[in-house]
Amino acid sequence: MDASAPSSGDSSASARFSFSPFAQHDFFTHVNQWIVDRVVRPAPETVVDLGCGPGAVTRLIVEKLDGVAGARVIGIDPSPSALARARADITAPWVEFHEGTAEHLSGLVPQADAILFLNAIHLIADKSAVLAEIRRVLKPRGRFAFNTTFFNGAYESSTSGFWRRWVVRAMQVLKERGISVHHDPLANRMQWMTPDEYGTLCRAAGLDPSTVELLRVDLPPECLADIGRFSLFIEGALPGVPLEIGSEALQLGLARALDELQLTSLPRYWLEIIAKAI
């Protein structure tokens, strides 16, 4: 799912507060390539990139299938602007992009051999319904894979307090400037679950989670700064604060938190799950 567009709807703001800078880091390619290498086969199959956004993962899939006669790749995303970027970047005739949501997947694509849903499942409110849609689209023994870094277990215990400290310091920056923030935990759209809870949801939908892995990544300060410029992170951490002001506060709050804790990088885990249609 494309999470690149802020609520303002302004295209220039969309570029400035998008997820794209974070996705440019090498580790982000690594956590996605890990799944692509295990799920996408060099065979004449239909592969769906659900929540394709501007096509970063789609590009990895296309590279894996390059030269395979009969292969078909379909990218699905609700954002017209993200799809426009994907279409401009990926022009292979056997790749297509369609506007739509995970909740209506079965009406958008044909039966598929593999479905990838990377870095977005935490944004889905009714995960059971979406997993049922995914199972409906998959062929018998088809493969489904997803990953997320927004799950219970993403933090190492030694640094789990950093994230709260970061937001608190950003709120202090705003207070120093006469701006108050009333933090509402329900304002954050991301839903955090444990790996076991995700596994239970998969099995209930007819998907057998054959592989469940945690990939450790060390996030440098530059990467954390990019997170602090991402619209959904800003809106979740500092609800009601304009993106420009919130982003600046988060940058200053980040510097204070890193200095106080003497951190040069921050460990974090990506949850990677691969399942087969039962």
C-alpha atoms as an extended CHARMM CRD file, in Angstrom:
* protein
*
       278  EXT
         1         1  MET       CA              0.0000000000        0.0000000000        0.0000000000  PROA      1               0.0000000000
         2         2  ASP       CA              1.3620000000        3.3820000000       -0.9050000000  PROA      2               0.0000000000
         3         3  ALA       CA              1.7940000000        5.4370000000        2.2320000000  PROA      3               0.0000000000
         4         4  SER       CA              3.5390000000        8.2760000000        0.5360000000  PROA      4               0.0000000000
         5         5  ALA       CA              0.8190000000       10.9150000000        0.2920000000  PROA      5               0.0000000000
         6         6  PRO       CA              0.0910000000       13.2030000000        3.2410000000  PROA      6               0.0000000000
         7         7  SER       CA             -3.4530000000       14.1610000000        4.0330000000  PROA      7               0.0000000000
         8         8  SER       CA             -3.0270000000       17.6100000000        2.5610000000  PROA      8               0.0000000000
         9         9  GLY       CA             -3.2510000000       16.1620000000       -0.9380000000  PROA      9               0.0000000000
        10        10  ASP       CA             -0.7120000000       18.7130000000       -2.2380000000  PROA      10              0.0000000000
        11        11  SER       CA              1.6370000000       17.0310000000       -4.7370000000  PROA      11              0.0000000000
        12        12  SER       CA              4.6950000000       19.0010000000       -3.6110000000  PROA      12              0.0000000000
        13        13  ALA       CA              3.9850000000       18.1060000000        0.0160000000  PROA      13              0.0000000000
        14        14  SER       CA              3.4920000000       14.5040000000       -1.0710000000  PROA      14              0.0000000000
        15        15  ALA       CA              7.0320000000       14.4140000000       -2.4220000000  PROA      15              0.0000000000
        16        16  ARG       CA              8.5500000000       16.1220000000        0.6310000000  PROA      16              0.0000000000
        17        17  PHE       CA              6.8160000000       13.9360000000        3.2090000000  PROA      17              0.0000000000
        18        18  SER       CA              6.7800000000       10.6360000000        1.3440000000  PROA      18              0.0000000000
        19        19  PHE       CA              8.0620000000        7.2150000000        2.3490000000  PROA      19              0.0000000000
        20        20  SER       CA             10.4290000000        7.2120000000       -0.6370000000  PROA      20              0.0000000000
        21        21  PRO       CA             13.5850000000        8.6000000000        1.0740000000  PROA      21              0.0000000000
        22        22  PHE       CA             13.3340000000        5.8920000000        3.7590000000  PROA      22              0.0000000000
        23        23  ALA       CA             12.8520000000        3.2660000000        1.0510000000  PROA      23              0.0000000000
        24        24  GLN       CA             16.0750000000        4.3410000000       -0.6750000000  PROA      24              0.0000000000
        25        25  HSD       CA             18.2850000000        2.9480000000        2.0830000000  PROA      25              0.0000000000
        26        26  ASP       CA             20.1110000000       -0.2980000000        1.2810000000  PROA      26              0.0000000000
        27        27  PHE       CA             18.6150000000       -2.2050000000        4.2080000000  PROA      27              0.0000000000
        28        28  PHE       CA             15.1020000000       -1.5410000000        2.8960000000  PROA      28              0.0000000000
        29        29  THR       CA             15.9700000000       -3.2150000000       -0.3910000000  PROA      29              0.0000000000
        30        30  HSD       CA             17.4830000000       -6.0860000000        1.6020000000  PROA      30              0.0000000000
        31        31  VAL       CA             14.3820000000       -6.8430000000        3.6940000000  PROA      31              0.0000000000
        32        32  ASN       CA             12.2180000000       -6.8240000000        0.5630000000  PROA      32              0.0000000000
        33        33  GLN       CA             14.6900000000       -8.7570000000       -1.6020000000  PROA      33              0.0000000000
        34        34  TRP       CA             14.7420000000      -11.4330000000        1.1040000000  PROA      34              0.0000000000
        35        35  ILE       CA             11.0810000000      -12.1900000000        0.3740000000  PROA      35              0.0000000000
        36        36  VAL       CA             11.2610000000      -11.7470000000       -3.3990000000  PROA      36              0.0000000000
        37        37  ASP       CA             14.0890000000      -14.2950000000       -3.6040000000  PROA      37              0.0000000000
        38        38  ARG       CA             12.0370000000      -16.8670000000       -1.6840000000  PROA      38              0.0000000000
        39        39  VAL       CA              8.6030000000      -16.3260000000       -3.2060000000  PROA      39              0.0000000000
        40        40  VAL       CA              9.0290000000      -15.2510000000       -6.8440000000  PROA      40              0.0000000000
        41        41  ARG       CA              9.9850000000      -18.1250000000       -9.1200000000  PROA      41              0.0000000000
        42        42  PRO       CA             11.6060000000      -17.7200000000      -12.5530000000  PROA      42              0.0000000000
        43        43  ALA       CA              8.5590000000      -19.3160000000      -14.1780000000  PROA      43              0.0000000000
        44        44  PRO       CA              5.5940000000      -18.2170000000      -16.3400000000  PROA      44              0.0000000000
        45        45  GLU       CA              3.4970000000      -17.2610000000      -13.3310000000  PROA      45              0.0000000000
        46        46  THR       CA              1.2480000000      -14.3740000000      -12.3360000000  PROA      46              0.0000000000
        47        47  VAL       CA              2.6610000000      -12.3380000000       -9.4450000000  PROA      47              0.0000000000
        48        48  VAL       CA              0.7240000000       -9.5720000000       -7.6690000000  PROA      48              0.0000000000
        49        49  ASP       CA              2.5240000000       -6.7490000000       -5.8870000000  PROA      49              0.0000000000
        50        50  LEU       CA             -0.2000000000       -5.5760000000       -3.5240000000  PROA      50              0.0000000000
        51        51  GLY       CA              0.3240000000       -2.0570000000       -2.2230000000  PROA      51              0.0000000000
        52        52  CYS       CA              3.0070000000       -1.5080000000       -4.8350000000  PROA      52              0.0000000000
        53        53  GLY       CA              3.3090000000        2.2470000000       -4.2670000000  PROA      53              0.0000000000
        54        54  PRO       CA              5.7760000000        3.8160000000       -6.7190000000  PROA      54              0.0000000000
        55        55  GLY       CA              7.1070000000        0.3820000000       -7.6610000000  PROA      55              0.0000000000
        56        56  ALA       CA             10.2040000000       -0.2550000000       -5.5150000000  PROA      56              0.0000000000
        57        57  VAL       CA              9.2510000000       -3.8890000000       -4.8430000000  PROA      57              0.0000000000
        58        58  THR       CA              7.7390000000       -4.2930000000       -8.2950000000  PROA      58              0.0000000000
        59        59  ARG       CA             11.1590000000       -3.4680000000       -9.7090000000  PROA      59              0.0000000000
        60        60  LEU       CA             12.7250000000       -6.3050000000       -7.6670000000  PROA      60              0.0000000000
        61        61  ILE       CA             10.0760000000       -8.7300000000       -8.9350000000  PROA      61              0.0000000000
        62        62  VAL       CA             10.6120000000       -7.6500000000      -12.5430000000  PROA      62              0.0000000000
        63        63  GLU       CA             14.3630000000       -8.1380000000      -12.2260000000  PROA      63              0.0000000000
        64        64  LYS       CA             13.7790000000      -11.6790000000      -10.9180000000  PROA      64              0.0000000000
        65        65  LEU       CA             11.4390000000      -12.5010000000      -13.8450000000  PROA      65              0.0000000000
        66        66  ASP       CA             13.2980000000      -10.6950000000      -16.6130000000  PROA      66              0.0000000000
        67        67  GLY       CA             13.4230000000      -12.8960000000      -19.6970000000  PROA      67              0.0000000000
        68        68  VAL       CA             10.8320000000      -15.4190000000      -18.4350000000  PROA      68              0.0000000000
        69        69  ALA       CA              8.3000000000      -15.9570000000      -21.2210000000  PROA      69              0.0000000000
        70        70  GLY       CA              4.6950000000      -15.8970000000      -20.0080000000  PROA      70              0.0000000000
        71        71  ALA       CA              5.4060000000      -14.1360000000      -16.7190000000  PROA      71              0.0000000000
        72        72  ARG       CA              2.9050000000      -11.4880000000      -15.6390000000  PROA      72              0.0000000000
        73        73  VAL       CA              3.2860000000       -8.9090000000      -12.8720000000  PROA      73              0.0000000000
        74        74  ILE       CA              0.3740000000       -6.8340000000      -11.5770000000  PROA      74              0.0000000000
        75        75  GLY       CA              0.8500000000       -3.8930000000       -9.2230000000  PROA      75              0.0000000000
        76        76  ILE       CA             -2.1120000000       -2.6850000000       -7.1530000000  PROA      76              0.0000000000
        77        77  ASP       CA             -2.2380000000        0.5460000000       -5.1550000000  PROA      77              0.0000000000
        78        78  PRO       CA             -4.8640000000        3.1370000000       -4.1330000000  PROA      78              0.0000000000
        79        79  SER       CA             -2.6560000000        6.1420000000       -4.9570000000  PROA      79              0.0000000000
        80        80  PRO       CA             -2.8690000000        7.5110000000       -8.5370000000  PROA      80              0.0000000000
        81        81  SER       CA              0.3010000000        9.5450000000       -8.0340000000  PROA      81              0.0000000000
        82        82  ALA       CA              2.2780000000        6.5340000000       -6.8480000000  PROA      82              0.0000000000
        83        83  LEU       CA              0.9990000000        4.4580000000       -9.7660000000  PROA      83              0.0000000000
        84        84  ALA       CA              2.0030000000        7.1910000000      -12.1990000000  PROA      84              0.0000000000
        85        85  ARG       CA              5.5640000000        7.0160000000      -10.8780000000  PROA      85              0.0000000000
        86        86  ALA       CA              5.5400000000        3.2150000000      -11.1030000000  PROA      86              0.0000000000
        87        87  ARG       CA              4.2810000000        3.2350000000      -14.6970000000  PROA      87              0.0000000000
        88        88  ALA       CA              6.9190000000        5.7890000000      -15.6980000000  PROA      88              0.0000000000
        89        89  ASP       CA              9.6930000000        3.7430000000      -14.1130000000  PROA      89              0.0000000000
        90        90  ILE       CA              8.6260000000        0.2240000000      -15.1610000000  PROA      90              0.0000000000
        91        91  THR       CA              7.5780000000       -0.0740000000      -18.7960000000  PROA      91              0.0000000000
        92        92  ALA       CA              7.9090000000       -3.8070000000      -19.5260000000  PROA      92              0.0000000000
        93        93  PRO       CA              4.8300000000       -4.9010000000      -21.5280000000  PROA      93              0.0000000000
        94        94  TRP       CA              4.1730000000       -7.8370000000      -19.1880000000  PROA      94              0.0000000000
        95        95  VAL       CA              3.8500000000       -5.5190000000      -16.1660000000  PROA      95              0.0000000000
        96        96  GLU       CA              0.6160000000       -3.6620000000      -15.4350000000  PROA      96              0.0000000000
        97        97  PHE       CA             -0.6230000000       -1.3620000000      -12.6990000000  PROA      97              0.0000000000
        98        98  HSD       CA             -4.1670000000       -0.8360000000      -11.4530000000  PROA      98              0.0000000000
        99        99  GLU       CA             -5.7020000000        1.4980000000       -8.9220000000  PROA      99              0.0000000000
       100       100  GLY       CA             -7.4530000000       -0.2620000000       -6.0670000000  PROA      100             0.0000000000
       101       101  THR       CA             -7.2620000000       -1.4760000000       -2.4850000000  PROA      101             0.0000000000
       102       102  ALA       CA             -6.4010000000       -4.7340000000       -0.7660000000  PROA      102             0.0000000000
       103       103  GLU       CA             -9.9830000000       -5.0030000000        0.4820000000  PROA      103             0.0000000000
       104       104  HSD       CA            -11.2150000000       -5.4580000000       -3.1180000000  PROA      104             0.0000000000
       105       105  LEU       CA             -8.3390000000       -7.4810000000       -4.5430000000  PROA      105             0.0000000000
       106       106  SER       CA            -10.4320000000      -10.3150000000       -6.0000000000  PROA      106             0.0000000000
       107       107  GLY       CA            -12.2320000000       -7.8340000000       -8.2610000000  PROA      107             0.0000000000
       108       108  LEU       CA             -8.9870000000       -6.3610000000       -9.5550000000  PROA      108             0.0000000000
       109       109  VAL       CA             -6.7600000000       -9.2850000000      -10.5170000000  PROA      109             0.0000000000
       110       110  PRO       CA             -7.0640000000      -12.8080000000      -11.9230000000  PROA      110             0.0000000000
       111       111  GLN       CA             -6.0000000000      -15.9450000000      -10.0640000000  PROA      111             0.0000000000
       112       112  ALA       CA             -2.3790000000      -15.5410000000       -9.0250000000  PROA      112             0.0000000000
       113       113  ASP       CA              0.5210000000      -17.8460000000       -8.2540000000  PROA      113             0.0000000000
       114       114  ALA       CA              2.0780000000      -15.4390000000       -5.7460000000  PROA      114             0.0000000000
       115       115  ILE       CA              1.0210000000      -12.3010000000       -3.8800000000  PROA      115             0.0000000000
       116       116  LEU       CA              3.4490000000      -10.0010000000       -2.0930000000  PROA      116             0.0000000000
       117       117  PHE       CA              2.1750000000       -7.4030000000        0.3780000000  PROA      117             0.0000000000
       118       118  LEU       CA              5.2510000000       -5.6350000000        1.7130000000  PROA      118             0.0000000000
       119       119  ASN       CA              5.5530000000       -2.8830000000        4.3220000000  PROA      119             0.0000000000
       120       120  ALA       CA              1.8300000000       -2.1800000000        4.5120000000  PROA      120             0.0000000000
       121       121  ILE       CA             -0.1920000000       -4.8350000000        6.3540000000  PROA      121             0.0000000000
       122       122  HSD       CA              0.0870000000       -2.8520000000        9.6170000000  PROA      122             0.0000000000
       123       123  LEU       CA             -2.0430000000       -0.1310000000        7.9930000000  PROA      123             0.0000000000
       124       124  ILE       CA             -4.9660000000       -2.4830000000        7.3350000000  PROA      124             0.0000000000
       125       125  ALA       CA             -7.8090000000       -2.1900000000        9.8320000000  PROA      125             0.0000000000
       126       126  ASP       CA             -9.6300000000       -5.4400000000        8.9880000000  PROA      126             0.0000000000
       127       127  LYS       CA             -6.7230000000       -7.7890000000        8.3950000000  PROA      127             0.0000000000
       128       128  SER       CA             -8.9220000000      -10.8940000000        8.4650000000  PROA      128             0.0000000000
       129       129  ALA       CA            -11.0150000000       -9.6170000000        5.5540000000  PROA      129             0.0000000000
       130       130  VAL       CA             -7.9390000000       -8.7160000000        3.4910000000  PROA      130             0.0000000000
       131       131  LEU       CA             -6.2870000000      -12.0770000000        4.1280000000  PROA      131             0.0000000000
       132       132  ALA       CA             -9.5110000000      -13.7680000000        3.0260000000  PROA      132             0.0000000000
       133       133  GLU       CA             -9.3910000000      -11.7180000000       -0.2110000000  PROA      133             0.0000000000
       134       134  ILE       CA             -5.7950000000      -12.7520000000       -0.7570000000  PROA      134             0.0000000000
       135       135  ARG       CA             -6.6680000000      -16.4260000000       -0.2450000000  PROA      135             0.0000000000
       136       136  ARG       CA             -9.5550000000      -16.0320000000       -2.6890000000  PROA      136             0.0000000000
       137       137  VAL       CA             -7.1720000000      -14.8350000000       -5.3940000000  PROA      137             0.0000000000
       138       138  LEU       CA             -4.3980000000      -17.3630000000       -4.8340000000  PROA      138             0.0000000000
       139       139  LYS       CA             -4.2870000000      -20.5490000000       -6.8800000000  PROA      139             0.0000000000
       140       140  PRO       CA             -4.0780000000      -23.8590000000       -4.9960000000  PROA      140             0.0000000000
       141       141  ARG       CA             -0.6780000000      -24.0180000000       -3.2370000000  PROA      141             0.0000000000
       142       142  GLY       CA             -0.0960000000      -20.3900000000       -4.2270000000  PROA      142             0.0000000000
       143       143  ARG       CA              2.3650000000      -18.3440000000       -2.1790000000  PROA      143             0.0000000000
       144       144  PHE       CA              1.6260000000      -15.2820000000       -0.0710000000  PROA      144             0.0000000000
       145       145  ALA       CA              4.2680000000      -13.1680000000        1.6600000000  PROA      145             0.0000000000
       146       146  PHE       CA              4.2800000000       -9.9880000000        3.7110000000  PROA      146             0.0000000000
       147       147  ASN       CA              6.6470000000       -8.0730000000        5.9350000000  PROA      147             0.0000000000
       148       148  THR       CA              6.4400000000       -5.2180000000        8.4040000000  PROA      148             0.0000000000
       149       149  THR       CA              8.5870000000       -3.4080000000       10.9270000000  PROA      149             0.0000000000
       150       150  PHE       CA              5.5150000000       -2.1900000000       12.8190000000  PROA      150             0.0000000000
       151       151  PHE       CA              4.8020000000       -5.2300000000       14.9910000000  PROA      151             0.0000000000
       152       152  ASN       CA              5.1740000000       -6.2150000000       18.6390000000  PROA      152             0.0000000000
       153       153  GLY       CA              8.7770000000       -7.3630000000       18.7790000000  PROA      153             0.0000000000
       154       154  ALA       CA             10.2430000000       -4.8030000000       16.3750000000  PROA      154             0.0000000000
       155       155  TYR       CA             12.3920000000       -3.1970000000       19.0760000000  PROA      155             0.0000000000
       156       156  GLU       CA             15.2970000000       -4.5880000000       21.0460000000  PROA      156             0.0000000000
       157       157  SER       CA             14.4760000000       -4.1940000000       24.7230000000  PROA      157             0.0000000000
       158       158  SER       CA             17.6160000000       -2.1600000000       25.3560000000  PROA      158             0.0000000000
       159       159  THR       CA             16.4400000000        0.5970000000       23.0010000000  PROA      159             0.0000000000
       160       160  SER       CA             12.6560000000        0.3140000000       23.2040000000  PROA      160             0.0000000000
       161       161  GLY       CA             12.4560000000        3.5230000000       25.2380000000  PROA      161             0.0000000000
       162       162  PHE       CA             14.1480000000        5.5200000000       22.5050000000  PROA      162             0.0000000000
       163       163  TRP       CA             10.9910000000        5.8870000000       20.3970000000  PROA      163             0.0000000000
       164       164  ARG       CA              8.9460000000        7.3750000000       23.2150000000  PROA      164             0.0000000000
       165       165  ARG       CA             11.8180000000        9.6510000000       24.1830000000  PROA      165             0.0000000000
       166       166  TRP       CA             12.0810000000       10.8710000000       20.6040000000  PROA      166             0.0000000000
       167       167  VAL       CA              8.4090000000       11.8660000000       20.4800000000  PROA      167             0.0000000000
       168       168  VAL       CA              8.5560000000       13.4550000000       23.9440000000  PROA      168             0.0000000000
       169       169  ARG       CA             11.5410000000       15.5550000000       22.9160000000  PROA      169             0.0000000000
       170       170  ALA       CA              9.7470000000       16.6200000000       19.7310000000  PROA      170             0.0000000000
       171       171  MET       CA              6.7280000000       17.6590000000       21.7890000000  PROA      171             0.0000000000
       172       172  GLN       CA              9.0530000000       19.6660000000       24.0300000000  PROA      172             0.0000000000
       173       173  VAL       CA             10.3600000000       21.4820000000       20.9520000000  PROA      173             0.0000000000
       174       174  LEU       CA              6.7960000000       22.3770000000       20.0050000000  PROA      174             0.0000000000
       175       175  LYS       CA              5.9970000000       23.5070000000       23.5550000000  PROA      175             0.0000000000
       176       176  GLU       CA              9.0450000000       25.8000000000       23.4920000000  PROA      176             0.0000000000
       177       177  ARG       CA              7.4850000000       27.3980000000       20.4200000000  PROA      177             0.0000000000
       178       178  GLY       CA              4.0810000000       27.7750000000       22.0170000000  PROA      178             0.0000000000
       179       179  ILE       CA              2.4810000000       24.8170000000       20.2120000000  PROA      179             0.0000000000
       180       180  SER       CA              0.6180000000       22.2360000000       22.2910000000  PROA      180             0.0000000000
       181       181  VAL       CA             -0.0240000000       18.6570000000       21.2180000000  PROA      181             0.0000000000
       182       182  HSD       CA             -2.7530000000       16.4580000000       22.6460000000  PROA      182             0.0000000000
       183       183  HSD       CA             -1.4900000000       12.9730000000       21.9290000000  PROA      183             0.0000000000
       184       184  ASP       CA             -4.2690000000       10.5480000000       21.0640000000  PROA      184             0.0000000000
       185       185  PRO       CA             -3.0500000000        6.9350000000       20.7880000000  PROA      185             0.0000000000
       186       186  LEU       CA             -6.0250000000        6.1570000000       18.5540000000  PROA      186             0.0000000000
       187       187  ALA       CA             -4.7680000000        8.6880000000       16.0210000000  PROA      187             0.0000000000
       188       188  ASN       CA             -2.0280000000        6.3110000000       14.9140000000  PROA      188             0.0000000000
       189       189  ARG       CA             -3.3650000000        4.2650000000       12.0060000000  PROA      189             0.0000000000
       190       190  MET       CA             -0.7490000000        1.5330000000       12.3530000000  PROA      190             0.0000000000
       191       191  GLN       CA             -1.8660000000       -1.6070000000       14.1550000000  PROA      191             0.0000000000
       192       192  TRP       CA              0.8070000000       -3.5770000000       15.9740000000  PROA      192             0.0000000000
       193       193  MET       CA              0.4840000000       -7.3490000000       16.4040000000  PROA      193             0.0000000000
       194       194  THR       CA              2.7910000000      -10.1850000000       17.4810000000  PROA      194             0.0000000000
       195       195  PRO       CA              4.1830000000      -12.7270000000       14.9930000000  PROA      195             0.0000000000
       196       196  ASP       CA              1.9860000000      -15.3840000000       16.6110000000  PROA      196             0.0000000000
       197       197  GLU       CA             -1.1180000000      -13.2370000000       16.1250000000  PROA      197             0.0000000000
       198       198  TYR       CA             -0.2760000000      -12.7750000000       12.4600000000  PROA      198             0.0000000000
       199       199  GLY       CA              0.2050000000      -16.5160000000       12.1330000000  PROA      199             0.0000000000
       200       200  THR       CA             -3.2000000000      -17.1690000000       13.6890000000  PROA      200             0.0000000000
       201       201  LEU       CA             -4.8690000000      -14.7410000000       11.2570000000  PROA      201             0.0000000000
       202       202  CYS       CA             -3.1680000000      -16.4060000000        8.3010000000  PROA      202             0.0000000000
       203       203  ARG       CA             -4.2830000000      -19.8980000000        9.3020000000  PROA      203             0.0000000000
       204       204  ALA       CA             -7.8520000000      -18.7050000000        9.8520000000  PROA      204             0.0000000000
       205       205  ALA       CA             -7.8570000000      -17.3860000000        6.2780000000  PROA      205             0.0000000000
       206       206  GLY       CA             -6.5840000000      -20.6630000000        4.8260000000  PROA      206             0.0000000000
       207       207  LEU       CA             -2.9330000000      -19.6200000000        4.5730000000  PROA      207             0.0000000000
       208       208  ASP       CA             -0.2680000000      -21.7900000000        6.1920000000  PROA      208             0.0000000000
       209       209  PRO       CA              2.6560000000      -19.6390000000        7.4620000000  PROA      209             0.0000000000
       210       210  SER       CA              5.5230000000      -21.9390000000        6.5600000000  PROA      210             0.0000000000
       211       211  THR       CA              8.2410000000      -19.3330000000        7.1790000000  PROA      211             0.0000000000
       212       212  VAL       CA              8.3600000000      -16.7640000000        9.9830000000  PROA      212             0.0000000000
       213       213  GLU       CA             11.6200000000      -14.8410000000       10.3190000000  PROA      213             0.0000000000
       214       214  LEU       CA             12.9200000000      -11.7290000000       12.0470000000  PROA      214             0.0000000000
       215       215  LEU       CA             15.5450000000       -9.7480000000       10.1420000000  PROA      215             0.0000000000
       216       216  ARG       CA             17.6560000000       -7.4060000000       12.2680000000  PROA      216             0.0000000000
       217       217  VAL       CA             18.5750000000       -4.0270000000       10.8180000000  PROA      217             0.0000000000
       218       218  ASP       CA             20.7170000000       -1.2780000000       12.3490000000  PROA      218             0.0000000000
       219       219  LEU       CA             19.1250000000        2.0440000000       11.4960000000  PROA      219             0.0000000000
       220       220  PRO       CA             21.5870000000        4.9370000000       11.1970000000  PROA      220             0.0000000000
       221       221  PRO       CA             20.5940000000        8.4920000000       12.2200000000  PROA      221             0.0000000000
       222       222  GLU       CA             20.0470000000        9.4570000000        8.5600000000  PROA      222             0.0000000000
       223       223  CYS       CA             17.3990000000        6.7450000000        8.2580000000  PROA      223             0.0000000000
       224       224  LEU       CA             15.6800000000        7.8310000000       11.4680000000  PROA      224             0.0000000000
       225       225  ALA       CA             15.6230000000       11.3850000000       10.1460000000  PROA      225             0.0000000000
       226       226  ASP       CA             13.8250000000       10.1200000000        7.0220000000  PROA      226             0.0000000000
       227       227  ILE       CA             11.2450000000        8.3860000000        9.2190000000  PROA      227             0.0000000000
       228       228  GLY       CA             10.7270000000       11.7140000000       10.9640000000  PROA      228             0.0000000000
       229       229  ARG       CA              9.8720000000       13.3150000000        7.6140000000  PROA      229             0.0000000000
       230       230  PHE       CA              7.2800000000       10.6600000000        6.6930000000  PROA      230             0.0000000000
       231       231  SER       CA              3.7160000000       11.9580000000        6.7650000000  PROA      231             0.0000000000
       232       232  LEU       CA              2.1140000000        9.0000000000        8.5490000000  PROA      232             0.0000000000
       233       233  PHE       CA              4.8130000000        8.9740000000       11.2230000000  PROA      233             0.0000000000
       234       234  ILE       CA              4.4070000000       12.7080000000       11.7810000000  PROA      234             0.0000000000
       235       235  GLU       CA              0.6150000000       12.4320000000       11.9690000000  PROA      235             0.0000000000
       236       236  GLY       CA              0.8140000000        9.5010000000       14.3830000000  PROA      236             0.0000000000
       237       237  ALA       CA              3.4810000000       11.0120000000       16.6400000000  PROA      237             0.0000000000
       238       238  LEU       CA              2.2300000000       14.6150000000       16.6140000000  PROA      238             0.0000000000
       239       239  PRO       CA             -1.4650000000       14.5360000000       15.6880000000  PROA      239             0.0000000000
       240       240  GLY       CA             -2.9360000000       17.8000000000       14.4880000000  PROA      240             0.0000000000
       241       241  VAL       CA              0.4380000000       19.4370000000       13.8810000000  PROA      241             0.0000000000
       242       242  PRO       CA              1.0850000000       20.6440000000       10.2920000000  PROA      242             0.0000000000
       243       243  LEU       CA              3.5380000000       18.3670000000        8.4930000000  PROA      243             0.0000000000
       244       244  GLU       CA              6.2050000000       21.0390000000        8.0140000000  PROA      244             0.0000000000
       245       245  ILE       CA              6.2070000000       22.0280000000       11.6810000000  PROA      245             0.0000000000
       246       246  GLY       CA              5.9330000000       18.4480000000       12.9080000000  PROA      246             0.0000000000
       247       247  SER       CA              8.7880000000       17.2820000000       10.7220000000  PROA      247             0.0000000000
       248       248  GLU       CA             11.0790000000       20.0400000000       11.9800000000  PROA      248             0.0000000000
       249       249  ALA       CA             10.1950000000       19.2530000000       15.6060000000  PROA      249             0.0000000000
       250       250  LEU       CA             10.9010000000       15.5680000000       15.0550000000  PROA      250             0.0000000000
       251       251  GLN       CA             14.2990000000       16.3510000000       13.5480000000  PROA      251             0.0000000000
       252       252  LEU       CA             15.2700000000       18.4330000000       16.5650000000  PROA      252             0.0000000000
       253       253  GLY       CA             13.7440000000       15.8970000000       18.9570000000  PROA      253             0.0000000000
       254       254  LEU       CA             15.7130000000       13.1170000000       17.2470000000  PROA      254             0.0000000000
       255       255  ALA       CA             19.0080000000       14.9420000000       17.7550000000  PROA      255             0.0000000000
       256       256  ARG       CA             18.2230000000       15.4510000000       21.4440000000  PROA      256             0.0000000000
       257       257  ALA       CA             17.1830000000       11.8290000000       22.0040000000  PROA      257             0.0000000000
       258       258  LEU       CA             20.2270000000       10.4100000000       20.2350000000  PROA      258             0.0000000000
       259       259  ASP       CA             22.5370000000       12.6980000000       22.1950000000  PROA      259             0.0000000000
       260       260  GLU       CA             20.9520000000       11.8670000000       25.5370000000  PROA      260             0.0000000000
       261       261  LEU       CA             21.1740000000        8.1090000000       24.9470000000  PROA      261             0.0000000000
       262       262  GLN       CA             24.5410000000        8.2960000000       23.1440000000  PROA      262             0.0000000000
       263       263  LEU       CA             23.2570000000        6.2240000000       20.2380000000  PROA      263             0.0000000000
       264       264  THR       CA             24.9650000000        6.0350000000       16.8390000000  PROA      264             0.0000000000
       265       265  SER       CA             22.4720000000        3.5480000000       15.3680000000  PROA      265             0.0000000000
       266       266  LEU       CA             19.2800000000        1.8290000000       16.4150000000  PROA      266             0.0000000000
       267       267  PRO       CA             18.5460000000       -1.9010000000       16.0270000000  PROA      267             0.0000000000
       268       268  ARG       CA             15.1270000000       -2.8300000000       14.7000000000  PROA      268             0.0000000000
       269       269  TYR       CA             13.5190000000       -5.9790000000       13.3170000000  PROA      269             0.0000000000
       270       270  TRP       CA             11.4640000000       -6.6950000000       10.2200000000  PROA      270             0.0000000000
       271       271  LEU       CA              8.9130000000       -9.4830000000       10.4940000000  PROA      271             0.0000000000
       272       272  GLU       CA              8.9460000000      -11.6340000000        7.3260000000  PROA      272             0.0000000000
       273       273  ILE       CA              6.1920000000      -14.2150000000        6.8060000000  PROA      273             0.0000000000
       274       274  ILE       CA              5.7050000000      -16.5760000000        3.8590000000  PROA      274             0.0000000000
       275       275  ALA       CA              2.5500000000      -18.6750000000        3.6520000000  PROA      275             0.0000000000
       276       276  LYS       CA              0.9960000000      -21.1890000000        1.2600000000  PROA      276             0.0000000000
       277       277  ALA       CA             -2.6340000000      -21.4440000000        0.2900000000  PROA      277             0.0000000000
       278       278  ILE       CA             -4.1390000000      -24.4530000000        2.0550000000  PROA      278             0.0000000000
